[in-house]
Amino acid sequence: MGAQKRCKHEIIAQILDTCMDGDLYTHIMQKVVLSGELTTRYLKFLTANGFLEIINSKHRIVFKTTPKGVALRQALENVANFKAQ
């Protein structure tokens, strides 16, 4: 069986879920199963648009979902549920 291709919305939703309590770049990359290049691209997009915030913690950069990101995650979930009906 081949891997199923995910759409951008699914990847964004997975990143926002992963970062709810804050997470490191490498952990996001591993949990969402993305290449380094794609992880960087998505994280830049999400931070630039206010869906993720960057927190410097003990010489580490942590990405955390913002309230705006939580709202986007909920909207994406609603769309996914609607498509499933």
Secondary structure per residue as TSV (DSSP state, phi and psi in degrees):
chain	resnum	aa	ss	phi	psi
A	1	M	-	360.0	134.8
A	2	G	-	-85.2	163.0
A	3	A	-	-73.4	141.7
A	4	Q	-	-84.9	131.7
A	5	K	-	-74.0	134.3
A	6	R	-	-97.9	147.9
A	7	C	-	-84.1	165.0
A	8	K	H	-58.2	-37.2
A	9	H	H	-64.3	-38.6
A	10	E	H	-66.5	-41.1
A	11	I	H	-65.0	-44.7
A	12	I	H	-60.9	-44.0
A	13	A	H	-61.5	-41.4
A	14	Q	H	-65.2	-40.1
A	15	I	H	-64.9	-45.9
A	16	L	H	-61.1	-40.0
A	17	D	H	-62.0	-46.4
A	18	T	H	-61.7	-34.2
A	19	C	T	-94.0	7.4
A	20	M	T	-53.3	-43.9
A	21	D	T	-101.6	7.0
A	22	G	-	91.5	136.9
A	23	D	E	-155.5	158.0
A	24	L	E	-82.3	157.3
A	25	Y	H	-52.0	-51.2
A	26	T	H	-65.9	-34.8
A	27	H	H	-67.5	-40.5
A	28	I	H	-61.3	-47.5
A	29	M	H	-57.7	-43.5
A	30	Q	H	-72.7	-44.0
A	31	K	H	-68.4	-37.1
A	32	V	H	-90.3	-11.9
A	33	V	T	59.6	68.6
A	34	L	-	-129.1	156.5
A	35	S	-	-71.1	164.4
A	36	G	H	-60.1	-41.3
A	37	E	H	-62.4	-46.4
A	38	L	H	-67.8	-38.5
A	39	T	H	-59.6	-47.5
A	40	T	H	-60.0	-44.9
A	41	R	H	-60.8	-47.9
A	42	Y	H	-67.3	-41.7
A	43	L	H	-65.2	-39.1
A	44	K	H	-62.1	-45.5
A	45	F	H	-60.7	-48.3
A	46	L	H	-68.0	-36.6
A	47	T	H	-73.8	-40.2
A	48	A	H	-63.2	-28.5
A	49	N	T	-100.0	7.5
A	50	G	T	80.7	14.7
A	51	F	S	-87.9	-22.3
A	52	L	E	-129.0	149.4
A	53	E	E	-116.7	153.3
A	54	I	E	-103.7	127.3
A	55	I	E	-119.0	124.1
A	56	N	E	-87.2	116.4
A	57	S	E	-131.8	111.4
A	58	K	T	49.0	54.9
A	59	H	T	64.8	20.3
A	60	R	E	-125.1	148.5
A	61	I	E	-101.9	120.9
A	62	V	E	-111.7	135.5
A	63	F	E	-102.3	128.1
A	64	K	E	-130.4	137.3
A	65	T	E	-67.7	130.8
A	66	T	-	-87.0	169.5
A	67	P	H	-56.4	-37.2
A	68	K	H	-63.7	-37.2
A	69	G	H	-68.2	-37.7
A	70	V	H	-62.8	-41.2
A	71	A	H	-64.8	-41.0
A	72	L	H	-63.9	-42.3
A	73	R	H	-59.5	-42.8
A	74	Q	H	-64.8	-41.5
A	75	A	H	-63.4	-41.4
A	76	L	H	-64.6	-37.4
A	77	E	H	-66.0	-40.5
A	78	N	H	-62.3	-42.2
A	79	V	H	-64.4	-43.5
A	80	A	H	-61.4	-42.0
A	81	N	H	-65.6	-38.8
A	82	F	H	-65.1	-42.7
A	83	K	H	-64.7	-29.9
A	84	A	H	-75.9	-16.5
A	85	Q	-	-77.7	360.0
